[in-house]
Amino acid sequence: MKISLEDVIASFAALAQRAKMKKGAITIVAIFFILQIYFVRELLAAELLFGMGFAVLFVMGLIFYMIGTLGERGYYLGEAGARVIASSARRGFESLEEVSRKSFRGAASESAQESAR
């Protein structure tokens, strides 16, 4: 079996062509995986940023809710305090009226005797 130089050159050319194709295919697959890893990282980063944003909005909503609740409770406590103060003031005013009706002079005092004459 005699192998000619042309057959050897043709087989080497075919091998080189297949190697170039393999190298190109491997390069394309490598680029695909690198891009997939990059996009996964970008998606994770975006998800973390959105998560942090929603956490901030949640905390702000919670703070506003707590302030509103404290305001309502303060209003109710203030209303109860105003009722206590009003009833106390009413009792004090009634006691002042009662005291003002009484005479400050005793019956045996000189001014009381003079006014009786």
Backbone as a printed PyTorch tensor [residue, N CA C, xyz], in Angstrom:
tensor([[[  0.8340,  -1.1350,   0.0000],
         [  0.0000,   0.0000,   0.0000],
         [  0.8960,   1.2180,   0.0000]],

        [[  0.7230,   1.9350,  -1.0280],
         [  1.5620,   3.0930,  -1.2110],
         [  0.7320,   4.3360,  -0.9220]],

        [[  1.2420,   5.1940,  -0.0350],
         [  0.5430,   6.4240,   0.3300],
         [  1.2540,   7.5560,  -0.3810]],

        [[  0.4720,   8.2880,  -1.0420],
         [  1.0810,   9.3890,  -1.7780],
         [  1.1460,  10.6240,  -0.8730]],

        [[  1.9840,  11.5040,  -1.2710],
         [  2.1760,  12.7500,  -0.5330],
         [  0.9040,  13.5900,  -0.5600]],

        [[  0.2080,  13.4990,  -1.6390],
         [ -1.0200,  14.2740,  -1.7720],
         [ -2.0920,  13.7770,  -0.8080]],

        [[ -2.1360,  12.4410,  -0.5840],
         [ -3.1050,  11.8880,   0.3630],
         [ -2.7830,  12.3250,   1.7940]],

        [[ -1.4990,  12.3340,   2.1190],
         [ -1.0830,  12.7640,   3.4690],
         [ -1.4200,  14.2380,   3.6800]],

        [[ -1.1580,  15.0440,   2.6910],
         [ -1.4590,  16.4810,   2.7960],
         [ -2.9700,  16.6910,   2.9240]],

        [[ -3.7390,  15.9420,   2.1720],
         [ -5.1950,  16.0570,   2.2370],
         [ -5.7180,  15.6310,   3.5970]],

        [[ -5.1750,  14.5660,   4.1860],
         [ -5.6260,  14.1100,   5.5040],
         [ -5.2350,  15.1120,   6.5860]],

        [[ -4.0200,  15.6950,   6.4780],
         [ -3.6250,  16.7390,   7.4330],
         [ -4.5060,  17.9850,   7.3040]],

        [[ -4.8790,  18.3150,   6.1150],
         [ -5.7470,  19.4650,   5.8930],
         [ -7.1260,  19.2040,   6.4950]],

        [[ -7.6210,  17.9710,   6.3590],
         [ -8.9110,  17.6170,   6.9350],
         [ -8.8400,  17.6600,   8.4640]],

        [[ -7.7290,  17.1330,   9.0340],
         [ -7.5450,  17.1820,  10.4850],
         [ -7.4860,  18.6300,  10.9790]],

        [[ -6.7480,  19.4490,  10.2600],
         [ -6.6320,  20.8570,  10.6460],
         [ -7.9910,  21.5430,  10.5680]],

        [[ -8.7450,  21.1920,   9.5210],
         [-10.0800,  21.7880,   9.3780],
         [-10.9870,  21.3650,  10.5270]],

        [[-10.9350,  20.0720,  10.9100],
         [-11.7440,  19.5960,  12.0330],
         [-11.2780,  20.2200,  13.3440]],

        [[ -9.9760,  20.3910,  13.5090],
         [ -9.4540,  21.0170,  14.7230],
         [ -9.9150,  22.4720,  14.8220]],

        [[ -9.9240,  23.1820,  13.6810],
         [-10.4020,  24.5580,  13.6770],
         [-11.8810,  24.6100,  14.0420]],

        [[-12.6380,  23.6430,  13.4990],
         [-14.0600,  23.6000,  13.8160],
         [-14.2730,  23.2930,  15.2940]],

        [[-13.4990,  22.3460,  15.8360],
         [-13.6110,  22.0050,  17.2570],
         [-13.2220,  23.2000,  18.1170]],

        [[-12.1440,  23.8630,  17.7160],
         [-11.6810,  25.0120,  18.4680],
         [-12.7330,  26.1280,  18.4280]],

        [[-13.3300,  26.3500,  17.2720],
         [-14.3890,  27.3570,  17.1420],
         [-15.6060,  26.9950,  17.9580]],

        [[-15.9940,  25.7020,  17.9170],
         [-17.1520,  25.2550,  18.6860],
         [-16.8910,  25.3950,  20.1820]],

        [[-15.7040,  25.0130,  20.6040],
         [-15.3510,  25.1340,  22.0180],
         [-15.3350,  26.6010,  22.4360]],

        [[-14.8380,  27.4660,  21.5670],
         [-14.8090,  28.9010,  21.8600],
         [-16.2280,  29.4470,  22.0030]],

        [[-17.1070,  29.0410,  21.0930],
         [-18.5000,  29.5130,  21.1550],
         [-19.1830,  29.0190,  22.4210]],

        [[-18.9790,  27.7450,  22.7610],
         [-19.5830,  27.1900,  23.9800],
         [-19.0170,  27.8860,  25.2180]],

        [[-17.7050,  28.1490,  25.2340],
         [-17.0800,  28.8320,  26.3740],
         [-17.6530,  30.2460,  26.5310]],

        [[-17.7840,  30.9520,  25.4030],
         [-18.3530,  32.3020,  25.4590],
         [-19.7870,  32.2440,  25.9720]],

        [[-20.5640,  31.2530,  25.5340],
         [-21.9410,  31.0880,  25.9820],
         [-22.0050,  30.8930,  27.4990]],

        [[-21.1560,  30.0140,  28.0420],
         [-21.1520,  29.7650,  29.4840],
         [-20.6690,  30.9740,  30.2670]],

        [[-19.6760,  31.6740,  29.7510],
         [-19.1960,  32.8770,  30.4320],
         [-20.2980,  33.9340,  30.4790]],

        [[-21.0120,  34.0900,  29.3610],
         [-22.1120,  35.0510,  29.3480],
         [-23.2380,  34.6200,  30.2780]],

        [[-23.5040,  33.3250,  30.3480],
         [-24.5330,  32.8430,  31.2640],
         [-24.1600,  33.1480,  32.7070]],

        [[-22.9050,  32.9140,  33.0560],
         [-22.4420,  33.2220,  34.4110],
         [-22.5630,  34.7180,  34.6690]],

        [[-22.1990,  35.5400,  33.7000],
         [-22.2830,  36.9930,  33.8340],
         [-23.7340,  37.4240,  34.0340]],

        [[-24.6590,  36.8890,  33.2120],
         [-26.0610,  37.2730,  33.3290],
         [-26.6640,  36.7940,  34.6490]],

        [[-26.2360,  35.6320,  35.1010],
         [-26.7250,  35.1430,  36.3930],
         [-26.2670,  36.0830,  37.4950]],

        [[-25.0320,  36.5290,  37.4360],
         [-24.5300,  37.4830,  38.4260],
         [-25.3190,  38.7860,  38.3700]],

        [[-25.5620,  39.2590,  37.1640],
         [-26.3140,  40.5100,  37.0020],
         [-27.7340,  40.3510,  37.5380]],

        [[-28.3620,  39.2180,  37.2610],
         [-29.7150,  38.9930,  37.7610],
         [-29.7300,  38.9010,  39.2860]],

        [[-28.7440,  38.2540,  39.8630],
         [-28.6610,  38.1800,  41.3220],
         [-28.4590,  39.5650,  41.9260]],

        [[-27.5980,  40.3570,  41.3000],
         [-27.3650,  41.7100,  41.7960],
         [-28.6430,  42.5450,  41.6900]],

        [[-29.3440,  42.4240,  40.5740],
         [-30.5960,  43.1660,  40.4090],
         [-31.6360,  42.7120,  41.4320]],

        [[-31.7090,  41.4160,  41.6800],
         [-32.6590,  40.8980,  42.6610],
         [-32.3310,  41.4150,  44.0540]],

        [[-31.0600,  41.4560,  44.3930],
         [-30.6710,  41.9910,  45.6980],
         [-31.0160,  43.4700,  45.8180]],

        [[-30.7850,  44.2300,  44.7480],
         [-31.1240,  45.6550,  44.7790],
         [-32.6310,  45.8640,  44.9320]],

        [[-33.4240,  45.1200,  44.1750],
         [-34.8710,  45.2350,  44.3040],
         [-35.3280,  44.7860,  45.6900]],

        [[-34.7160,  43.7390,  46.2060],
         [-35.0570,  43.2770,  47.5560],
         [-34.7620,  44.3340,  48.6040]],

        [[-33.6130,  44.9910,  48.4750],
         [-33.2790,  46.0530,  49.4170],
         [-34.2470,  47.2250,  49.2760]],

        [[-34.6250,  47.5450,  48.0540],
         [-35.5870,  48.6270,  47.8420],
         [-36.9370,  48.3120,  48.4750]],

        [[-37.4180,  47.0870,  48.2830],
         [-38.6870,  46.7020,  48.8950],
         [-38.5740,  46.6610,  50.4130]],

        [[-37.4180,  46.2650,  50.9400],
         [-37.2240,  46.2650,  52.3890],
         [-37.2910,  47.6910,  52.9360]],

        [[-36.6910,  48.6350,  52.2290],
         [-36.7420,  50.0360,  52.6600],
         [-38.1780,  50.5420,  52.6270]],

        [[-38.9130,  50.2290,  51.5570],
         [-40.3090,  50.6480,  51.4800],
         [-41.1520,  50.0040,  52.5780]],

        [[-40.8740,  48.7420,  52.8970],
         [-41.5950,  48.0580,  53.9660],
         [-41.3340,  48.7160,  55.3140]],

        [[-40.0710,  49.0420,  55.5810],
         [-39.7220,  49.6890,  56.8510],
         [-40.3730,  51.0720,  56.9370]],

        [[-40.3630,  51.8180,  55.8410],
         [-41.0060,  53.1360,  55.8460],
         [-42.5070,  53.0090,  56.0970]],

        [[-43.1540,  52.0460,  55.4590],
         [-44.5770,  51.8090,  55.6930],
         [-44.8580,  51.4240,  57.1370]],

        [[-43.9810,  50.5920,  57.6990],
         [-44.1360,  50.1760,  59.0910],
         [-44.0000,  51.3740,  60.0260]],

        [[-43.0350,  52.2420,  59.7450],
         [-42.8400,  53.4390,  60.5710],
         [-44.0650,  54.3440,  60.4840]],

        [[-44.5810,  54.5680,  59.2790],
         [-45.7530,  55.4140,  59.1220],
         [-46.9720,  54.8010,  59.8200]],

        [[-47.1100,  53.4880,  59.7390],
         [-48.2160,  52.8150,  60.4190],
         [-48.1020,  52.9990,  61.9260]],

        [[-46.8870,  52.8300,  62.4640],
         [-46.6810,  52.9760,  63.9100],
         [-46.9640,  54.4090,  64.3520]],

        [[-46.5250,  55.3890,  63.5680],
         [-46.7780,  56.7920,  63.9160],
         [-48.2790,  57.0620,  63.9060]],

        [[-48.9890,  56.5490,  62.9110],
         [-50.4400,  56.7220,  62.8560],
         [-51.1380,  56.0740,  64.0340]],

        [[-50.7110,  54.8670,  64.3910],
         [-51.3170,  54.1610,  65.5220],
         [-51.0580,  54.9110,  66.8270]],

        [[-49.8150,  55.3810,  67.0030],
         [-49.5040,  56.1430,  68.2110],
         [-50.2980,  57.4440,  68.2560]],

        [[-50.4950,  58.0690,  67.1180],
         [-51.2920,  59.2940,  67.0720],
         [-52.7320,  59.0480,  67.4760]],

        [[-53.3130,  57.9570,  66.9910],
         [-54.6990,  57.6340,  67.3650],
         [-54.8000,  57.3230,  68.8510]],

        [[-53.8660,  56.5510,  69.3500],
         [-53.9000,  56.2310,  70.7870],
         [-53.6940,  57.4790,  71.6240]],

        [[-52.7970,  58.3480,  71.1800],
         [-52.5820,  59.6110,  71.8880],
         [-53.8310,  60.4640,  71.8780]],

        [[-54.5460,  60.4630,  70.7650],
         [-55.8010,  61.2160,  70.6780],
         [-56.8130,  60.6820,  71.6830]],

        [[-56.9460,  59.3530,  71.7630],
         [-57.9020,  58.7600,  72.6940],
         [-57.4880,  59.0260,  74.1400]],

        [[-56.1870,  58.9230,  74.4320],
         [-55.7250,  59.2150,  75.7960],
         [-55.9130,  60.6890,  76.1220]],

        [[-55.6700,  61.5600,  75.1570],
         [-55.8870,  62.9900,  75.3750],
         [-57.3450,  63.3140,  75.6270]],

        [[-58.2280,  62.6300,  74.8940],
         [-59.6550,  62.8390,  75.0890],
         [-60.0710,  62.4010,  76.4950]],

        [[-59.5540,  61.2510,  76.9500],
         [-59.8640,  60.7760,  78.2960],
         [-59.3080,  61.7400,  79.3450]],

        [[-58.0940,  62.2400,  79.1170],
         [-57.5030,  63.2090,  80.0400],
         [-58.3010,  64.4950,  80.0800]],

        [[-58.7870,  64.9410,  78.9350],
         [-59.6010,  66.1590,  78.8950],
         [-60.9080,  65.9600,  79.6500]],

        [[-61.4870,  64.7670,  79.5670],
         [-62.7090,  64.4920,  80.3310],
         [-62.4440,  64.5550,  81.8310]],

        [[-61.3120,  63.9800,  82.2660],
         [-60.9640,  64.0030,  83.6810],
         [-60.7440,  65.4440,  84.1320]],

        [[-60.0270,  66.2160,  83.3340],
         [-59.7600,  67.6100,  83.6850],
         [-61.0630,  68.4070,  83.7090]],

        [[-61.9490,  68.1540,  82.7470],
         [-63.2230,  68.8800,  82.6990],
         [-64.0730,  68.5750,  83.9200]],

        [[-64.1650,  67.3080,  84.3000],
         [-64.9720,  66.9660,  85.4750],
         [-64.3510,  67.5390,  86.7440]],

        [[-63.0400,  67.5300,  86.8240],
         [-62.3610,  68.1160,  87.9830],
         [-62.5830,  69.6240,  88.0340]],

        [[-62.4970,  70.2790,  86.8990],
         [-62.7350,  71.7230,  86.8520],
         [-64.1900,  72.0310,  87.2020]],

        [[-65.1120,  71.1990,  86.7350],
         [-66.5250,  71.4040,  87.0420],
         [-66.7620,  71.2970,  88.5430]],

        [[-66.1810,  70.2700,  89.1800],
         [-66.3240,  70.1150,  90.6270],
         [-65.7070,  71.2970,  91.3690]],

        [[-64.5500,  71.7480,  90.8890],
         [-63.9140,  72.9060,  91.5320],
         [-64.7580,  74.1570,  91.3930]],

        [[-65.3340,  74.3570,  90.2190],
         [-66.1910,  75.5280,  89.9970],
         [-67.4250,  75.4660,  90.8840]],

        [[-68.0090,  74.2720,  91.0370],
         [-69.1790,  74.1190,  91.8950],
         [-68.8290,  74.3970,  93.3530]],

        [[-67.6470,  73.9220,  93.7560],
         [-67.2480,  74.1930,  95.1420],
         [-66.9710,  75.6810,  95.3390]],

        [[-66.4440,  76.3670,  94.3440],
         [-66.2430,  77.8170,  94.4470],
         [-67.5820,  78.5470,  94.5300]],

        [[-68.5550,  78.1050,  93.7790],
         [-69.8770,  78.7190,  93.8520],
         [-70.4790,  78.5330,  95.2320]],

        [[-70.2890,  77.3560,  95.7660],
         [-70.8160,  77.0700,  97.0980],
         [-70.1470,  77.9440,  98.1420]],

        [[-68.8430,  78.1070,  98.0290],
         [-68.1020,  78.9460,  98.9780],
         [-68.5030,  80.4030,  98.8060]],

        [[-68.7170,  80.8570,  97.5800],
         [-69.0560,  82.2560,  97.3540],
         [-70.4540,  82.5950,  97.8680]],

        [[-71.3370,  81.6370,  97.9840],
         [-72.6800,  81.8740,  98.5140],
         [-72.6530,  82.0960, 100.0280]],

        [[-71.6910,  81.4740, 100.6860],
         [-71.6110,  81.6120, 102.1370],
         [-71.0170,  82.9770, 102.4700]],

        [[-71.4060,  83.4610, 103.5940],
         [-70.8810,  84.7390, 104.0510],
         [-69.5240,  84.5100, 104.6910]],

        [[-68.5950,  85.4250, 104.4330],
         [-67.2790,  85.3020, 105.0350],
         [-67.2700,  85.8450, 106.4690]],

        [[-68.2760,  86.6070, 106.8190],
         [-68.3210,  87.1960, 108.1510],
         [-69.0690,  86.2570, 109.0830]],

        [[-68.5460,  86.1470, 110.2240],
         [-69.2410,  85.3510, 111.2300],
         [-70.4230,  86.1390, 111.7900]],

        [[-71.3480,  85.4660, 112.4440],
         [-72.5400,  86.1310, 112.9690],
         [-72.1910,  87.0630, 114.1260]],

        [[-71.1220,  86.7800, 114.8390],
         [-70.7490,  87.5820, 116.0030],
         [-69.7950,  88.7200, 115.6500]],

        [[-69.3980,  88.8820, 114.4270],
         [-68.4400,  89.9200, 114.0650],
         [-69.1180,  91.2910, 114.0700]],

        [[-68.3200,  92.3240, 114.1800],
         [-68.8350,  93.6830, 114.2640],
         [-69.5410,  94.0910, 112.9660]],

        [[-68.9510,  93.7400, 111.8320],
         [-69.5630,  94.1640, 110.5800],
         [-70.8880,  93.4780, 110.3570]],

        [[-71.0200,  92.2630, 110.8470],
         [-72.3030,  91.5640, 110.6970],
         [-73.3420,  92.1940, 111.5920]],

        [[-72.9450,  92.6340, 112.7710],
         [-73.8880,  93.2550, 113.6930],
         [-74.2940,  94.6360, 113.1840]],

        [[-73.3390,  95.3380, 112.5640],
         [-73.6360,  96.6650, 112.0490],
         [-74.5990,  96.5870, 110.8670]],

        [[-74.4060,  95.6000, 110.0370],
         [-75.2980,  95.5090, 108.8900],
         [-76.6890,  95.0370, 109.3030]],

        [[-76.7760,  94.3660, 110.4150],
         [-78.0630,  93.8910, 110.8700],
         [-78.8560,  95.0460, 111.4830]],

        [[-78.2240,  96.0890, 111.9490],
         [-78.9120,  97.1930, 112.5840],
         [-79.5700,  98.0470, 111.6290]]])
